[in-house]
Amino acid sequence: MSAKRPEPKSSGITADQVREFLLKHPEFLKKNLDIVSDQTPPERDMGDGIVDFQHYMVKNLQKDSKALKSRYDVLVDFCRDNMSVQTQVHQAALRLIRTRSLEQLLEAITVDLLNLFDVDVVRMAMESDTQFDTSYGEQHYSGIVFIDPGTVDDAIGINKNVLLVGDCEATPPAGLEQIFADCEDMIASCALLRLELDTVGKNVILAFGVRYKERFHPGQGIELLHFLAQIVAYQMDMYLGEMAI
């Protein structure tokens, strides 16, 4: 005769255990209000077909509370992101205006901005009828590149100054393979800033590229980036003008 197997013990917590815990710890729900908001409110039996509207009102309040919290979290993330960009732009602006020559300016753009904005590539893409041979090593892709006339308007848009692309594979901007020549395959997200250079009369793009998606995206503010582009354009115009004298 085989011995009777013991019944397996349930690993779940019973309702009586929860009730006993709450009775022993009356401050628990007060300290964990987020748990209360997720609970289903009791529905009273009013009898005679009377509907308990309070039950539904509480449920709707819980739903509204969750939606409000979600929007609040998005707002906090947005503000934090913009504050980070603001700090980066301010530091970049100081570095740019402290340059004293075209060579220092180009170094600040291709080296300092690379580190300040924590990106993988910074390019100065200038439209030109003549295509010059430019190549970059695997260790450093930042620098000057020449692109076909009309590429700036095609990429950023006519009468627009900034384009932010979250996913270059899904929505590649026009001229991506020229702007990021030799490294276009690694660019997953980018920011393209229009530079207006009166001295040379050429359309130019200041481009930032990174290896991962959504580093830049249309939901970000563009005013600070446009301000940065104006500083770069002003400084470059000034040095090019001095060289022409």
RABEL-V601305 format. One line per field, one symbol per residue. burial: # if it has 9 or more other C-alpha atoms within 8 Angstrom, else .. Layout:
burial=???
This chain:
burial=.................#...#......#......................#..#..##..#...............#...#..##.##.###.##..#..#.###########.#..##########............########..##.####...########...##.##.####..#..###########....##########.######.....###.##########.###....
